[in-house]
């Protein structure tokens, strides 16, 4: 992969990283730490226990998804740095540019991804 193309994906990934971090901060009420956010949420929880638990579960699920996305972004940036970005982790074939453009954290080519999802 050429340096210009790698730079384009790196820029796209950095932008995604910034957006995910902003979403995490927003969910935590501007707090950086998970513990700070959880303590504040407990203090402001509604009186309805079921509603409070549902709100907590939803917030936890969103945070877990965004944390996983952040890890995937960081891993993709590492692959750019080590020169393995854009190569399928299963078969070693170059991942189509259209796929990387749509999903810059993609680890597999379409064929291998389909196989992985069926397993």
Backbone as CSV, one residue per row, in Angstrom:
resi,resn,N_x,N_y,N_z,CA_x,CA_y,CA_z,C_x,C_y,C_z
1,UNK,0.857,-1.174,0.000,0.000,0.000,0.000,0.899,1.233,0.000
2,UNK,0.578,2.183,-0.867,1.417,3.372,-0.973,1.285,4.246,0.269
3,UNK,2.276,5.099,0.458,2.297,5.980,1.627,1.109,6.943,1.618
4,UNK,0.754,7.476,0.419,-0.372,8.407,0.337,-1.678,7.741,0.745
5,UNK,-1.868,6.495,0.302,-3.086,5.767,0.655,-3.095,5.468,2.151
6,UNK,-1.958,5.038,2.681,-1.863,4.779,4.124,-2.159,6.039,4.924
7,UNK,-1.639,7.171,4.462,-1.887,8.439,5.151,-3.373,8.789,5.141
8,UNK,-4.051,8.499,4.027,-5.484,8.768,3.924,-6.256,7.950,4.950
9,UNK,-5.941,6.655,5.029,-6.624,5.801,6.002,-6.252,6.196,7.424
10,UNK,-5.019,6.549,7.659,-4.598,6.973,8.998,-5.370,8.216,9.421
11,UNK,-5.549,9.142,8.504,-6.304,10.359,8.797,-7.760,10.024,9.109
12,UNK,-8.346,9.136,8.321,-9.728,8.725,8.544,-9.859,8.030,9.901
13,UNK,-8.916,7.180,10.239,-8.938,6.474,11.513,-8.754,7.434,12.692
14,UNK,-7.883,8.412,12.549,-7.683,9.397,13.619,-8.973,10.193,13.862
15,UNK,-9.660,10.541,12.779,-10.929,11.263,12.912,-11.955,10.392,13.629
16,UNK,-12.032,9.115,13.253,-12.950,8.196,13.921,-12.613,8.088,15.403
17,UNK,-11.329,8.029,15.717,-10.877,7.902,17.105,-11.321,9.118,17.928
18,UNK,-11.153,10.297,17.356,-11.561,11.531,18.019,-13.063,11.526,18.290
19,UNK,-13.850,11.067,17.313,-15.302,11.025,17.470,-15.727,10.027,18.546
20,UNK,-15.093,8.863,18.577,-15.443,7.854,19.584,-15.100,8.361,20.982
21,UNK,-13.938,8.988,21.134,-13.567,9.535,22.438,-14.552,10.615,22.883
22,UNK,-15.001,11.439,21.953,-15.985,12.477,22.280,-17.308,11.844,22.713
23,UNK,-17.706,10.761,22.040,-18.940,10.070,22.425,-18.816,9.472,23.823
24,UNK,-17.678,8.878,24.111,-17.467,8.310,25.445,-17.521,9.390,26.518
25,UNK,-16.883,10.530,26.262,-16.920,11.636,27.225,-18.345,12.142,27.421
26,UNK,-19.087,12.234,26.320,-20.464,12.720,26.410,-21.321,11.765,27.235
27,UNK,-21.127,10.464,27.031,-21.895,9.475,27.795,-21.539,9.523,29.273
28,UNK,-20.327,9.911,29.552,-19.877,9.960,30.940,-20.091,11.346,31.546
29,UNK,-20.835,12.189,30.887,-21.103,13.519,31.415,-19.861,14.379,31.501
30,UNK,-18.941,14.198,30.564,-17.703,14.960,30.545,-16.608,14.345,31.392
31,UNK,-16.937,13.287,32.097,-15.949,12.612,32.943,-15.071,11.716,32.085
32,UNK,-13.828,11.594,32.471,-12.904,10.740,31.738,-12.937,9.323,32.287
33,UNK,-13.051,9.185,33.578,-12.989,7.878,34.205,-14.332,7.183,34.293
34,UNK,-14.322,5.873,34.117,-15.529,5.072,34.210,-16.085,5.095,35.640
35,UNK,-15.203,5.071,36.632,-15.638,5.060,38.031,-16.351,6.362,38.390
36,UNK,-15.800,7.499,37.944,-16.446,8.790,38.214,-17.846,8.824,37.619
37,UNK,-17.943,8.364,36.391,-19.216,8.364,35.693,-20.228,7.459,36.369
38,UNK,-19.794,6.270,36.785,-20.697,5.318,37.436,-21.201,5.868,38.764
39,UNK,-20.324,6.485,39.531,-20.724,7.050,40.824,-21.760,8.147,40.630
40,UNK,-21.548,8.985,39.656,-22.494,10.068,39.399,-23.828,9.514,38.913
41,UNK,-23.788,8.478,38.086,-25.022,7.878,37.587,-25.830,7.255,38.728
42,UNK,-25.138,6.630,39.657,-25.831,6.039,40.815,-26.515,7.119,41.648
43,UNK,-25.831,8.237,41.810,-26.390,9.327,42.614,-27.619,9.935,41.956
44,UNK,-27.636,9.995,40.628,-28.749,10.638,39.933,-29.749,9.646,39.363
45,UNK,-29.646,8.365,39.727,-30.560,7.347,39.208,-31.988,7.665,39.627
46,UNK,-32.898,7.317,38.740,-34.306,7.578,39.049,-34.782,6.656,40.171
47,UNK,-35.914,6.990,40.737,-36.468,6.197,41.840,-36.968,4.841,41.353
48,UNK,-37.378,4.754,40.121,-37.863,3.502,39.555,-36.674,2.581,39.287
49,UNK,-36.570,1.525,40.074,-35.406,0.627,40.001,-35.258,-0.003,38.621
50,UNK,-36.346,-0.452,38.030,-36.285,-1.088,36.716,-35.782,-0.108,35.654
51,UNK,-36.269,1.120,35.711,-35.825,2.138,34.760,-34.343,2.438,34.964
52,UNK,-33.935,2.553,36.209,-32.532,2.839,36.507,-31.627,1.716,36.005
53,UNK,-32.055,0.470,36.199,-31.248,-0.657,35.726,-31.185,-0.704,34.201
54,UNK,-32.296,-0.406,33.552,-32.323,-0.377,32.091,-31.404,0.714,31.564
55,UNK,-31.457,1.890,32.172,-30.583,2.989,31.767,-29.122,2.617,31.957
56,UNK,-28.813,1.977,33.071,-27.439,1.560,33.350,-26.970,0.517,32.347
57,UNK,-27.825,-0.471,32.055,-27.461,-1.519,31.102,-27.234,-0.948,29.704
58,UNK,-28.079,-0.020,29.299,-27.929,0.611,27.988,-26.630,1.405,27.919
59,UNK,-26.356,2.175,28.949,-25.121,2.963,28.980,-23.900,2.055,28.942
60,UNK,-23.956,0.950,29.673,-22.841,0.002,29.691,-22.632,-0.616,28.313
61,UNK,-23.724,-1.017,27.652,-23.627,-1.618,26.323,-23.039,-0.635,25.316
62,UNK,-23.490,0.614,25.368,-22.961,1.632,24.454,-21.475,1.866,24.702
63,UNK,-21.105,1.935,25.964,-19.703,2.172,26.297,-18.827,0.998,25.857
64,UNK,-19.304,-0.214,26.049,-18.546,-1.394,25.628,-18.354,-1.408,24.118
65,UNK,-19.404,-1.075,23.373,-19.313,-1.040,21.912,-18.302,0.010,21.463
66,UNK,-18.374,1.177,22.070,-17.463,2.247,21.687,-16.033,1.950,22.134
67,UNK,-15.874,1.294,23.256,-14.533,0.903,23.697,-13.936,-0.123,22.731
68,UNK,-14.757,-1.070,22.285,-14.288,-2.067,21.309,-13.927,-1.382,19.989
69,UNK,-14.719,-0.394,19.599,-14.429,0.352,18.369,-13.108,1.102,18.502
70,UNK,-12.860,1.666,19.661,-11.615,2.382,19.911,-10.413,1.437,19.810
71,UNK,-10.543,0.238,20.354,-9.466,-0.768,20.257,-9.234,-1.135,18.798
72,UNK,-10.314,-1.329,18.024,-10.180,-1.683,16.608,-9.477,-0.568,15.829
73,UNK,-9.787,0.670,16.155,-9.144,1.817,15.499,-7.655,1.845,15.833
74,UNK,-7.340,1.693,17.113,-5.935,1.705,17.526,-5.158,0.555,16.882
75,UNK,-5.787,-0.618,16.786,-5.134,-1.756,16.133,-4.874,-1.481,14.649
76,UNK,-5.839,-0.842,13.981,-5.667,-0.500,12.571,-4.519,0.500,12.396
77,UNK,-4.422,1.470,13.296,-3.319,2.442,13.229,-1.970,1.740,13.434
78,UNK,-1.936,0.736,14.299,-0.700,-0.041,14.493,-0.348,-0.813,13.229
79,UNK,-1.367,-1.373,12.551,-1.103,-2.103,11.304,-0.576,-1.157,10.221
80,UNK,-1.066,0.072,10.199,-0.536,1.049,9.246,0.938,1.283,9.548
81,UNK,1.247,1.462,10.829,2.631,1.734,11.240,3.571,0.581,10.907
82,UNK,3.090,-0.667,11.054,3.985,-1.808,10.792,3.913,-2.326,9.355
83,UNK,3.063,-1.698,8.527,3.006,-2.054,7.115,2.091,-3.213,6.766
84,UNK,1.323,-3.714,7.736,0.433,-4.842,7.446,-1.014,-4.412,7.211
85,UNK,-1.265,-3.121,7.245,-2.620,-2.623,7.049,-3.096,-2.947,5.637
86,UNK,-4.353,-3.371,5.542,-4.945,-3.641,4.237,-4.749,-5.064,3.757
87,UNK,-4.089,-5.884,4.560,-3.902,-7.292,4.212,-4.796,-8.139,5.098
88,UNK,-5.507,-9.078,4.498,-6.401,-9.965,5.225,-5.603,-10.784,6.231
89,UNK,-6.082,-10.836,7.477,-5.364,-11.571,8.517,-5.482,-13.084,8.340
90,UNK,-6.430,-13.534,7.520,-6.610,-14.964,7.300,-5.854,-15.474,6.072
91,UNK,-6.028,-14.809,4.933,-5.435,-15.322,3.693,-4.272,-14.486,3.174
92,UNK,-4.079,-13.282,3.713,-2.963,-12.436,3.307,-3.194,-11.624,2.043
93,UNK,-4.353,-11.766,1.422,-4.677,-11.028,0.198,-5.017,-9.583,0.572
94,UNK,-4.750,-8.669,-0.345,-5.086,-7.262,-0.113,-6.601,-7.095,-0.004
95,UNK,-7.026,-6.383,1.015,-8.442,-6.079,1.206,-8.809,-4.979,0.217
96,UNK,-9.957,-5.139,-0.439,-10.390,-4.169,-1.454,-10.455,-2.759,-0.857
97,UNK,-10.000,-1.796,-1.647,-9.986,-0.404,-1.196,-11.385,0.073,-0.816
98,UNK,-12.406,-0.359,-1.561,-13.771,0.047,-1.252,-14.184,-0.450,0.131
99,UNK,-13.756,-1.660,0.480,-14.076,-2.206,1.805,-13.368,-1.406,2.894
100,UNK,-12.096,-1.108,2.670,-11.345,-0.326,3.659,-11.896,1.090,3.792
101,UNK,-12.341,1.630,2.685,-12.906,2.975,2.734,-14.198,2.978,3.551
102,UNK,-15.026,1.932,3.375,-16.281,1.823,4.117,-16.049,1.426,5.570
103,UNK,-15.039,0.582,5.797,-14.730,0.093,7.140,-13.217,0.046,7.309
104,UNK,-12.612,1.170,7.693,-11.155,1.235,7.774,-10.529,0.320,8.827
105,UNK,-11.343,-0.276,9.694,-10.805,-1.196,10.696,-10.913,-2.657,10.254
106,UNK,-11.344,-2.893,9.016,-11.541,-4.262,8.516,-10.262,-5.081,8.643
107,UNK,-10.426,-6.305,9.146,-9.297,-7.221,9.312,-9.211,-8.252,8.193
108,UNK,-10.331,-8.487,7.526,-10.397,-9.570,6.545,-10.968,-9.075,5.224
109,UNK,-10.611,-9.800,4.157,-11.247,-9.580,2.867,-12.698,-10.067,2.983
110,UNK,-13.528,-9.747,2.019,-14.942,-10.096,2.088,-15.133,-11.608,2.191
111,UNK,-14.404,-12.370,1.389,-14.567,-13.830,1.396,-14.228,-14.421,2.765
112,UNK,-13.134,-14.007,3.347,-12.739,-14.530,4.662,-13.669,-14.037,5.762
113,UNK,-14.180,-12.815,5.636,-15.133,-12.309,6.623,-16.403,-13.128,6.604
114,UNK,-16.877,-13.467,5.397,-18.076,-14.295,5.289,-17.852,-15.655,5.940
115,UNK,-16.687,-16.239,5.724,-16.363,-17.527,6.348,-16.335,-17.400,7.871
116,UNK,-15.739,-16.317,8.373,-15.635,-16.100,9.807,-17.009,-15.925,10.444
117,UNK,-17.920,-15.267,9.741,-19.256,-15.041,10.266,-20.087,-16.311,10.266
118,UNK,-19.785,-17.232,9.377,-20.534,-18.498,9.302,-20.047,-19.489,10.351
119,UNK,-18.840,-19.302,10.820,-18.268,-20.250,11.792,-18.862,-20.126,13.162
